[in-house]
Amino acid sequence: MTALEAVSDRPAAAGQATRDEALARDVVEGLTRSPKRLAAKYLYDALGSHLFEAICELPWYPITRGERALLTRERDAILARLDDPATLVELGGGNGEKLAILTAGLAAQDRAATVHLIDISETALARAGRTLARHSSIAVRGHRGSYADGLRAAVAELQPGRSAMVLFLGSNIGNLAPSEADRFLADVGAALRPGDSLLLGTDLVKPEQELMLAYDDPLGVTAAFNRNLLVRLNRELDADFEIEQFAHRVVWNAQESRVESYLVSQAEQTVCLPGADHCIRFAEGETIWTESSHKYRPDDVVDMAARAGFAYGAQWIEPAAAFALTLFDAP
Ligand SMILES: C[S@@+](CC[C@H](N)C(=O)[O-])C[C@H]1O[C@@H](n2cnc3c(N)ncnc32)[C@H](O)[C@@H]1O
């Protein structure tokens, strides 16, 4: 694979003063590595968030159906863990429809709640806000930003003496490398207080063919979701990626128990990103690693949270989708 060549130290052009410095920095860092990579969080611009919603509706993507079924089936057991009024904090909740299963249950029981939504995507936050505003007894607080920044902002608003439940659903944790997941859970544990809880949704290991279809579907929606990252870089960093020159590829890495998503350069080419002051050379067949989706065994989930000091509460499994919801008490 070819290394990346940084070729320009031109200053930002006029009008670019408001460019996303973090995006520019991360993209340069990721595309000048060998092998190249881009952070999965950048998949979620407005179109990316809409495409992810479409993925959730695909017959080949079992995660959403399985988790919705579990939340519906176990709703009362989960709601019984909440204070009155209830406090829920969801990290990376997307369109808010899963959380809405719980808030509808609270409203049906005439219980009030405050929900804190943390998401890097403005589009997802706006969608979730609308979804959750259906019940006047549910107050919604949105925190746009990374998991860490959003959690800090939400925790600062928690009422003393009233417990909170943090939700991390959709197997979002699977996008983190094992060491990142350990650090993430330790940070969540450190932010919570005794009496608080964590509800963690995790996708379980399943046959390779099912995983391949979930991440590379026959309609090409997952491919569009992945390739849209380049559309975003063209728009936000004024880049000149030729989208059709990058193919979507998915690999099951059995040893690491993860699906890896790549964009594969279809030709030798050079792409310039004036908004990041760099041009990047690609060899034919060279990859950009854009996402990992780790798959777990039920015990892995319990062990992972235990390393961060969380105490096991309950675990529910949906066998058809091979998906687990696990409830923990905060350290
Ligand atoms: C895979 S989607 C899952 C959405 C939802 N949890 C579900 O199960 O349908 C991930 C969500 O987390 C958000 N997200 C991804 N990385 C993030 C990060 N580092 N900080 C905050 N939000 C993030 C995305 O914008 C998106 O809404």
The ligand as an ORCA input file, in Angstrom:
! r2SCAN-3c Opt
* xyz 0 1
  C     -24.958      3.482     14.599
  S     -25.893      4.931     14.958
  C     -26.973      4.219     16.186
  C     -28.108      5.070     16.601
  C     -28.981      4.446     17.683
  N     -28.193      4.173     18.886
  C     -29.636      3.206     17.187
  O     -29.389      2.163     17.782
  O     -30.386      3.249     16.214
  C     -24.751      5.888     15.940
  C     -25.254      7.213     16.447
  O     -24.263      7.744     17.335
  C     -23.830      9.028     16.881
  N     -22.370      9.056     17.123
  C     -21.427      8.328     16.490
  N     -20.214      8.553     17.018
  C     -20.383      9.478     17.996
  C     -19.504     10.128     18.911
  N     -18.194      9.866     18.920
  N     -20.029     11.008     19.801
  C     -21.374     11.286     19.801
  N     -22.253     10.702     18.946
  C     -21.763      9.803     18.062
  C     -24.209      9.114     15.427
  O     -24.446     10.446     15.019
  C     -25.471      8.252     15.362
  O     -26.631      9.005     15.633
*
